[in-house]
Amino acid sequence: MTWNSGAFPTTVVGGTSGQAFVATLWNNGTAAVAIGSVTDTNVAEFPWSTTCTLGGALESGANCTVTAQFKPSAIGNQSATLTVSANAKDQTFALTGTGAAAVNPQVTITPATGSTTTPFTLTLTGATPGGQVSLHTAYTPAPGNDAIPFATTVWIADASGQLTVSSSHDSPGTFENWFVDTATSLSSNHVVSVVQ
């Protein structure tokens, strides 16, 4: 029997890992060998399939596979024990993986319009929990005002992937704001605020 690693990469909850665990059973002998069973202690998160005839036999010179995937249903470390019984022997495999929250950064702003003394509040949700995000701002000045470049600022989302940033601007015009999640390079939607 040959196999690859049972350690799966971090996978979004509800998704399925692009990596699979595969155990291949080989019969290099001259007689058929019995194939017993496959058991899985966490089949919901580590579903498996097989090309082997369970309760049957593997003919001489043939091979078959047992394949397991990782499909986390909860955030955090998950594990399972996969046992393949063949040729009157049990081979046990430890399967591990980490479920992660889906990253879908979305930002809102309140209020959308205000004076130069108005505090505007940006609220970000759906970022990488505890991850770094960068705030980008593009300014279009009102007639008679000078353009102002805004430097990108870096913030840290909380453990639930949320962040609140408040600011006020002393120049009339339109401010377009968006966040970029550093871990995934995913950008949020763009929101606009107008200073009158």
C-alpha positions as CSV (number, residue, x, y, z in Angstrom):
1,M,0.0,0.0,0.0
2,T,1.3,3.5,-0.9
3,W,-0.2,6.8,0.2
4,N,0.4,10.6,0.2
5,S,0.2,13.0,3.1
6,G,-3.1,13.1,5.1
7,A,-2.5,16.8,6.1
8,F,-4.8,19.0,4.1
9,P,-4.3,22.7,3.5
10,T,-6.6,25.2,5.2
11,T,-9.9,25.1,3.5
12,V,-12.9,27.4,3.7
13,V,-15.9,26.1,5.7
14,G,-18.4,24.6,3.2
15,G,-15.8,24.2,0.5
16,T,-13.8,21.2,-0.5
17,S,-10.0,21.0,-0.5
18,G,-8.3,20.9,-3.9
19,Q,-5.9,18.3,-2.4
20,A,-6.9,14.7,-1.9
21,F,-5.5,11.9,0.2
22,V,-5.0,8.7,-1.9
23,A,-4.0,5.3,-0.6
24,T,-3.3,2.8,-3.4
25,L,-3.5,-0.9,-2.7
26,W,-1.3,-3.1,-4.9
27,N,-1.4,-6.8,-5.4
28,N,2.1,-7.9,-6.6
29,G,1.5,-11.5,-5.6
30,T,0.3,-14.4,-7.7
31,A,-3.0,-14.9,-5.8
32,A,-6.0,-12.7,-5.1
33,V,-6.0,-11.0,-1.7
34,A,-9.1,-10.2,0.4
35,I,-10.3,-6.5,0.6
36,G,-12.1,-6.0,3.9
37,S,-13.5,-2.6,4.8
38,V,-12.9,1.1,5.1
39,T,-13.8,3.1,8.2
40,D,-13.7,6.8,8.8
41,T,-14.1,8.4,12.3
42,N,-15.2,11.8,10.7
43,V,-16.8,11.0,7.4
44,A,-18.8,14.2,7.3
45,E,-15.7,16.3,7.1
46,F,-13.4,13.8,5.5
47,P,-15.6,12.0,3.0
48,W,-14.1,9.1,1.1
49,S,-14.6,6.9,-1.9
50,T,-13.0,3.8,-3.2
51,T,-12.4,1.8,-6.4
52,C,-11.7,-1.3,-4.3
53,T,-14.4,-4.0,-4.1
54,L,-15.1,-4.0,-0.3
55,G,-15.7,-7.4,1.0
56,G,-14.3,-8.8,-2.2
57,A,-10.8,-9.4,-3.6
58,L,-8.0,-7.7,-5.4
59,E,-6.7,-9.8,-8.2
60,S,-3.0,-10.5,-8.9
61,G,-1.3,-7.7,-10.6
62,A,-4.2,-5.2,-9.9
63,N,-4.5,-2.1,-7.8
64,C,-7.3,0.0,-6.4
65,T,-7.5,3.2,-4.4
66,V,-9.2,4.8,-1.4
67,T,-9.5,8.5,-1.7
68,A,-10.4,11.0,1.0
69,Q,-11.2,14.7,0.8
70,F,-11.5,17.5,3.3
71,K,-14.8,19.4,3.5
72,P,-14.8,21.3,6.8
73,S,-18.1,22.2,8.4
74,A,-16.6,24.3,11.2
75,I,-13.8,26.7,11.8
76,G,-10.7,25.3,13.4
77,N,-8.6,22.2,13.5
78,Q,-10.4,19.0,12.3
79,S,-9.2,15.4,12.2
80,A,-10.2,11.9,11.4
81,T,-8.8,8.4,11.4
82,L,-9.2,6.4,8.2
83,T,-8.7,2.7,8.5
84,V,-8.3,0.4,5.4
85,S,-8.5,-3.3,6.0
86,A,-7.0,-5.6,3.4
87,N,-5.1,-8.9,3.3
88,A,-6.2,-9.5,6.9
89,K,-4.3,-6.3,8.1
90,D,-5.4,-2.9,9.1
91,Q,-3.6,0.3,7.9
92,T,-4.5,3.4,9.8
93,F,-4.1,7.0,8.5
94,A,-4.4,10.3,10.4
95,L,-6.2,12.9,8.4
96,T,-6.0,16.6,9.5
97,G,-7.1,20.0,8.2
98,T,-8.2,23.4,9.4
99,G,-11.5,25.0,8.5
100,A,-11.4,28.7,7.8
101,A,-14.0,31.4,7.6
102,A,-15.0,32.4,4.1
103,V,-13.3,35.7,3.1
104,N,-15.7,38.0,1.3
105,P,-14.7,41.6,2.4
106,Q,-17.6,44.0,2.3
107,V,-17.5,47.7,3.4
108,T,-20.2,50.2,4.3
109,I,-20.0,53.9,5.1
110,T,-22.1,56.1,7.3
111,P,-23.2,58.7,6.5
112,A,-22.7,59.0,2.7
113,T,-22.8,62.8,2.7
114,G,-21.7,65.4,5.3
115,S,-19.8,68.6,6.0
116,T,-16.1,69.0,6.7
117,T,-16.7,68.4,10.4
118,T,-18.7,65.1,9.8
119,P,-17.1,61.9,11.0
120,F,-17.5,59.1,8.5
121,T,-17.4,55.6,9.7
122,L,-16.2,52.7,7.5
123,T,-17.3,49.2,8.6
124,L,-15.6,46.2,7.1
125,T,-16.9,42.6,7.5
126,G,-15.8,39.3,6.0
127,A,-12.1,39.9,6.1
128,T,-9.5,37.2,7.2
129,P,-10.0,36.9,11.0
130,G,-7.2,38.6,12.7
131,G,-5.7,39.5,9.3
132,Q,-4.2,42.6,7.9
133,V,-6.2,44.8,5.5
134,S,-5.2,48.0,3.7
135,L,-7.5,51.0,3.3
136,H,-7.3,52.8,-0.1
137,T,-8.9,56.2,-0.7
138,A,-9.2,58.1,-4.0
139,Y,-10.2,61.8,-3.8
140,T,-11.9,63.8,-6.5
141,P,-11.9,67.4,-5.4
142,A,-14.9,69.7,-5.6
143,P,-14.5,72.6,-8.1
144,G,-12.0,75.1,-6.8
145,N,-10.1,72.6,-4.6
146,D,-6.8,71.0,-5.1
147,A,-6.3,67.3,-5.6
148,I,-4.9,65.5,-2.5
149,P,-3.1,62.1,-2.6
150,F,-4.1,59.7,0.2
151,A,-1.6,57.2,1.4
152,T,-2.7,53.6,1.9
153,T,-3.1,52.8,5.6
154,V,-2.9,49.3,7.2
155,W,-5.3,47.9,9.7
156,I,-5.9,44.6,11.5
157,A,-9.3,42.9,11.4
158,D,-10.6,41.4,14.7
159,A,-11.1,37.7,15.4
160,S,-14.4,37.7,13.5
161,G,-13.0,39.5,10.4
162,Q,-14.5,42.9,11.2
163,L,-13.0,46.4,11.4
164,T,-14.4,49.9,12.0
165,V,-12.5,53.0,10.9
166,S,-13.7,56.6,11.5
167,S,-12.3,59.6,9.7
168,S,-13.3,63.2,8.7
169,H,-12.0,65.2,5.8
170,D,-11.5,69.0,5.6
171,S,-11.6,69.2,1.8
172,P,-14.9,69.3,-0.2
173,G,-15.2,66.6,-2.8
174,T,-15.9,62.9,-3.3
175,F,-14.0,60.2,-1.5
176,E,-13.9,56.6,-2.8
177,N,-12.9,54.0,-0.2
178,W,-12.1,50.3,-0.4
179,F,-10.2,47.7,1.6
180,V,-7.9,44.9,0.3
181,D,-7.5,41.8,2.4
182,T,-3.7,41.2,2.5
183,A,-3.9,37.4,3.0
184,T,-6.1,36.8,0.0
185,S,-5.5,39.9,-2.1
186,L,-9.4,40.2,-2.3
187,S,-10.7,43.7,-2.6
188,S,-13.9,44.8,-0.9
189,N,-16.6,46.8,-2.8
190,H,-16.0,50.5,-3.2
191,V,-18.0,53.0,-1.1
192,V,-18.3,56.7,-1.7
193,S,-18.7,59.6,0.7
194,V,-19.2,63.2,-0.3
195,V,-18.0,66.2,1.7
196,Q,-19.9,69.4,0.9
